[in-house]
Amino acid sequence: MPASPETVFRALDSFRIETPSWGYADTGTRFGKFHQPAAAIDMDDKLADAAHVHRLTGCCPTVATHVLWDFAPGVDASVVASKAQALDIRIGSINPNLFQDQLYKLGSVGSPFETARDQALAHILDCIRIGKATGSRAVSLWFADGTNYPGQDSIRERKHRFEAALKEAHAHLSPEQILLVEYKPFEPAFYQTDLADWGMSFLTAKKAGPQAKVLVDTGHHYLSQNIEQIVAWLLDEDMLGGFHFNDRKYADDDLTLGSIDPYQIFRIFHEIHFFAWERGGKYPDIEYMIDQSHNLKPKIEAMIQTVCTAQELYAKAALVDHEALVQAQRKGNIVDAEMSLKKAFNTDVSVAIADWRGTKGLEADPLAAHRASGYAEKAAVERAKRRQELGIATEHSYA
């Protein structure tokens, strides 16, 4: 079935996806890092890379930041925001770091130690203040909190500590800000994670206040879990606040979006388009964000690949014939109902997307445009020189 250019254009005109600052820097696993010559060294590099991706794709106007990694002590957050603005991008979600400090060995806001809980809450409140200074809307909370052994701590008391901390944080939000409460079934906690699934995040966010919503990370689920069902329920309850997009084969693998299961992402987007269609075209207010930091693909190429995949799947999902779908559902016609989705998923939208890019003054193929620009090569030379000046020792496994 040919793609409807009008439908694709309309979908892409409204689709914005945030790239993560940490996705441009050298990252790795617990086993180590494979350094890349063009990887970002500091916040200026990260902003420059994010702006480059936005110029090529036309849909990434904000960059997510990780406090402690991106805002060193004493850094004026408004200055960072001004630097972003000068590059025609903005600071997006603010992500507290609640897992790196030695004090968080037994948890942050869920810790049995008051000193750890106090430090964690103070850090969250600092992040809320940074969000106000940068004009950011979302404060995105992910907690490594949990226990590794039965009996290690009171599960219910840890729940109460979380509720108290998030309620206090909610009280400090500006009217424009939201708290996004993420969940993860395991890692680094392997007996019980304090916010292990969407229901726990839902309940915790509800108790925090009306400006708290659930954040769904597509990598944070058990194998075969029906993520689009979770999305549908959260939409129906007006509790879906945002996504962290990546892909995974086994667990939280941080792979590029759609590299393993593009149909799953399509089905997630379909639930959002279907929800909006049932409400006369009114779309829910959702923060779409990328959270990938795998360390093999070139950083910017991986980011462009994920952004383009997200655009493609979002556009395909917009092509579902909802009238036909509803008619098939009401008749109990399972085959035709499923085919309504499969026809849209199998539609080639590449020409329509290239045409949309042309109307925006963009190159038809962002990845090819990036490679032709020489940006990565120039960055590698300049950043190698700076690493040498700064005394940062790296060994690159490829030229």
C-alpha positions in Angstrom: 0.0 0.0 0.0 1.4 3.4 -0.9 2.1 5.8 1.9 -0.2 8.9 2.1 2.2 11.9 2.0 -0.3 14.1 3.8 -0.6 11.6 6.7 3.2 11.1 6.9 3.9 14.9 6.7 1.3 15.6 9.5 2.8 12.9 11.7 6.4 14.1 11.3 5.5 17.8 11.7 4.4 17.1 15.3 7.0 14.5 16.2 9.9 15.6 18.4 12.4 13.2 20.0 15.1 14.2 22.5 18.7 13.0 22.3 20.7 12.2 25.4 24.0 14.0 26.2 25.5 10.8 27.5 24.9 9.1 24.2 27.5 11.3 22.6 30.3 10.6 25.1 32.5 7.5 25.6 30.4 5.0 27.5 30.7 1.3 28.2 29.6 -1.6 30.3 30.8 -2.7 33.8 33.6 -4.5 32.0 35.1 -1.4 30.4 34.9 1.1 27.5 36.0 1.1 23.9 37.0 4.7 23.2 36.0 6.5 20.1 38.1 9.3 18.6 35.1 11.6 17.9 33.3 11.0 21.2 32.3 14.1 23.1 34.7 15.2 26.0 32.6 17.8 27.7 29.3 19.5 27.7 30.2 21.9 24.9 31.0 18.8 22.7 27.7 17.2 23.6 25.7 20.3 22.7 27.6 20.6 19.4 26.9 16.9 18.5 23.2 17.2 19.5 22.8 20.4 17.4 24.5 18.6 14.5 22.0 15.7 14.8 19.1 18.2 15.0 20.3 20.1 11.9 20.3 16.8 9.9 17.1 15.3 11.1 14.9 18.3 12.0 13.2 16.7 14.9 15.6 16.8 17.9 15.4 20.3 19.3 16.3 19.3 22.9 19.1 17.4 24.6 18.6 15.4 27.8 21.3 16.1 30.5 22.6 14.0 33.4 23.4 16.1 36.4 26.9 15.4 37.8 28.0 14.4 34.4 26.9 17.6 32.6 26.6 20.2 35.4 29.8 20.3 37.4 29.7 22.0 40.8 29.6 25.7 40.4 28.5 25.6 36.8 25.7 28.2 36.0 22.9 26.2 34.5 21.5 29.3 32.7 24.9 29.6 30.9 24.6 26.1 29.6 21.1 26.8 28.5 22.4 29.9 26.6 25.1 27.8 24.9 22.4 25.4 23.7 20.2 28.2 22.5 23.0 29.6 20.5 23.2 26.3 18.7 19.4 26.4 18.0 18.6 23.6 20.5 17.4 23.6 24.1 18.2 21.7 27.3 15.6 19.0 27.7 14.9 16.6 30.6 17.1 16.9 33.7 18.3 13.5 35.0 19.5 13.2 38.6 22.4 10.9 39.4 21.1 8.8 42.3 23.4 5.7 41.9 27.0 6.7 41.6 27.9 8.1 45.1 29.4 5.6 47.6 26.7 6.8 50.1 24.1 5.1 47.8 25.4 1.6 48.4 22.1 0.5 50.0 20.0 2.9 48.1 19.2 6.6 47.7 15.7 7.8 48.7 15.0 4.2 49.7 18.1 3.7 51.8 17.8 2.7 55.4 20.3 5.5 56.2 18.9 9.0 56.7 22.1 10.6 55.5 21.7 8.9 52.1 18.0 9.8 51.8 18.7 13.4 52.7 21.5 13.7 50.1 19.4 12.1 47.5 16.4 14.3 48.1 18.6 17.4 48.2 20.1 16.4 44.8 16.6 15.9 43.3 15.6 19.4 44.5 18.8 20.8 43.0 17.8 19.2 39.7 14.4 20.8 39.9 16.2 24.1 40.4 18.4 23.4 37.4 15.3 22.6 35.4 13.8 26.0 36.3 17.1 27.8 35.4 17.3 26.1 32.0 13.7 26.3 31.1 13.4 22.5 31.1 10.0 20.8 31.6 10.8 17.3 32.8 12.8 16.0 35.7 13.4 12.3 34.9 13.9 10.0 37.9 15.5 6.6 37.7 16.5 4.8 40.9 19.0 1.9 41.2 17.4 1.3 44.7 16.6 -2.2 45.8 18.0 -5.1 47.8 20.0 -8.1 46.8 19.1 -10.6 49.6 15.9 -11.6 51.3 15.5 -9.9 54.6 18.0 -7.2 53.8 15.5 -4.4 54.4 11.8 -3.9 54.9 10.2 -3.8 51.4 7.2 -1.8 52.7 9.3 0.7 54.6 11.4 1.3 51.5 8.1 2.0 49.7 7.1 4.5 52.3 10.5 6.3 52.0 10.0 6.6 48.2 6.5 8.0 48.6 7.7 10.6 51.1 10.7 11.7 49.0 8.7 12.1 45.7 5.9 13.9 47.4 8.4 16.4 48.8 10.0 16.7 45.4 6.7 17.3 43.7 6.0 20.2 46.1 9.0 22.1 44.7 8.0 21.8 41.0 7.0 24.9 39.1 3.5 24.8 37.4 5.2 23.9 34.1 7.4 21.1 35.4 6.7 17.4 35.6 8.3 14.5 37.4 8.8 11.4 35.2 9.1 8.2 37.4 10.9 5.4 35.7 11.0 1.7 36.6 13.2 -1.3 36.0 12.7 -4.9 37.0 16.3 -5.7 38.0 19.9 -4.4 37.9 21.8 -3.5 40.0 19.3 -4.8 42.6 18.8 -8.5 42.0 16.4 -9.5 44.8 13.9 -6.7 44.6 14.0 -3.3 42.9 12.0 -0.7 44.7 10.3 0.5 41.5 10.3 -2.7 39.5 7.4 -2.2 37.1 4.9 0.3 35.7 2.4 -0.4 38.4 4.8 0.5 41.2 5.8 3.7 39.3 2.1 4.5 38.7 1.2 4.2 42.3 4.3 6.2 43.5 3.6 8.9 40.9 -0.1 9.1 41.9 0.9 9.6 45.5 3.5 12.2 44.6 1.0 14.5 43.0 -0.7 15.5 39.7 2.5 16.6 38.0 4.1 13.2 38.3 3.8 10.6 35.5 5.2 7.3 34.5 8.3 7.0 32.2 8.5 3.8 30.1 12.0 2.7 29.1 11.6 0.2 26.3 14.6 -1.8 27.6 13.3 -2.1 31.1 11.0 -5.1 30.8 11.2 -8.8 31.0 11.4 -10.7 27.8 8.1 -11.0 26.0 6.3 -8.5 28.2 3.6 -6.6 26.3 4.9 -3.1 26.4 2.1 -1.7 24.2 -0.5 -3.0 26.7 1.3 -1.0 29.4 1.3 2.0 27.2 -2.4 1.6 26.5 -3.3 1.4 30.2 -1.2 4.4 31.1 -2.8 6.4 28.3 -6.2 5.5 29.5 -5.3 6.6 33.0 -3.6 9.8 31.8 -0.4 8.6 33.5 2.0 8.2 30.5 4.6 11.0 30.8 7.3 9.9 28.5 9.6 7.2 26.9 13.2 6.3 26.9 13.7 4.6 23.6 16.3 1.9 22.9 16.1 -1.8 22.0 17.3 -5.0 23.7 17.7 -8.7 23.0 18.1 -9.9 26.5 17.7 -7.1 29.1 18.6 -3.4 29.3 21.0 -3.7 26.4 20.8 0.0 25.2 20.8 -1.0 21.5 19.7 1.4 18.8 15.9 1.6 18.4 14.4 -1.0 16.2 17.6 -3.0 15.7 16.0 -6.0 17.3 12.2 -5.6 17.1 10.9 -2.6 15.1 7.4 -4.0 15.1 7.2 -3.6 18.8 8.0 0.1 18.6 5.4 0.4 15.8 2.8 -1.2 18.0 3.6 1.3 20.8 3.2 4.2 18.4 0.0 2.7 17.1 -1.5 2.8 20.6 -0.7 6.5 20.8 -2.1 7.3 17.4 -5.2 5.2 18.0 -5.8 6.9 21.4 -5.5 10.3 19.7 -7.9 9.3 16.9 -10.5 8.2 19.4 -10.3 11.7 20.9 -10.7 13.6 17.7 -7.0 14.0 16.9 -6.0 15.3 20.3 -2.6 13.8 21.2 -1.5 13.2 24.7 1.5 15.3 26.1 4.3 12.8 25.9 8.1 13.3 26.2 9.8 11.2 23.6 13.4 10.6 24.6 16.3 8.4 23.5 18.3 6.5 26.1 21.1 4.6 24.4 24.7 4.4 25.2 26.1 1.2 23.8 29.7 1.5 23.0 30.4 -0.1 19.6 28.6 2.0 16.9 30.0 5.5 16.2 28.1 7.8 18.6 26.5 10.3 16.1 25.8 7.6 13.5 24.0 5.5 16.1 22.0 8.5 17.2 20.9 9.4 13.7 20.0 5.8 13.0 17.7 5.7 16.0 16.1 9.1 15.2 15.4 8.1 11.6 14.0 4.7 12.8 11.7 6.5 15.3 10.5 8.8 12.5 9.9 5.9 10.2 7.9 3.8 12.7 6.0 6.8 14.0 5.0 7.7 10.4 4.0 4.0 9.6 1.9 3.8 12.7 0.0 7.0 11.6 -1.1 5.1 8.5 -3.3 2.6 10.3 -6.8 2.8 9.0 -8.6 3.3 12.3 -12.1 3.2 10.8 -11.4 -0.2 9.3 -9.7 -1.4 12.4 -12.6 -0.5 14.7 -15.1 -2.1 12.3 -13.1 -5.3 12.2 -12.8 -5.3 16.0 -16.5 -4.8 16.5 -17.3 -7.7 14.1 -14.7 -10.0 15.8 -12.8 -10.2 12.5 -9.4 -11.0 13.9 -7.6 -11.4 10.6 -8.7 -8.0 9.2 -8.0 -6.3 12.5 -4.5 -7.6 12.5 -4.0 -6.8 8.9 -4.9 -3.2 9.5 -1.7 -3.0 11.5 0.4 -5.2 9.3 -0.5 -3.2 6.1 0.7 0.0 7.7 3.9 -1.6 9.1 4.8 -3.0 5.7 4.2 0.3 3.9 7.4 1.9 2.4 7.4 5.4 3.8 10.9 6.3 2.7 9.9 8.4 -0.3 7.3 10.3 1.8 9.8 11.0 4.6 12.5 12.1 2.1 9.9 14.5 0.6 9.0 15.8 4.0 12.7 16.5 4.7 12.9 18.3 1.4 10.1 20.7 2.5 12.2 21.5 5.6 15.4 22.1 3.7 16.9 18.9 4.9 18.9 16.3 3.1 16.9 13.2 2.1 19.3 10.8 3.9 20.6 12.3 7.3 23.2 9.5 7.8 24.7 10.0 4.3 24.6 13.8 4.9 26.5 13.3 8.2 29.2 11.1 6.6 29.6 13.6 3.7 29.9 16.5 6.1 33.2 15.4 7.6 31.9 16.4 11.0 33.1 13.2 12.8 36.6 13.4 11.2 37.0 17.1 12.2 35.7 16.3 15.7 38.1 13.4 16.1 41.2 15.6 15.2 40.2 18.5 17.4 39.2 16.3 20.3 42.3 14.2 20.1 44.3 17.4 20.5 42.3 18.5 23.5 42.6 15.1 25.1 46.3 15.4 24.8 46.3 18.9 26.3 44.1 17.7 29.1 46.2 14.6 29.8 43.3 12.3 29.0 44.8 8.9 28.0 42.8 6.8 25.6 43.5 3.9 23.3 41.4 3.6 20.3 40.6 0.2 18.8 40.0 1.6 15.3 41.3 4.5 13.3 
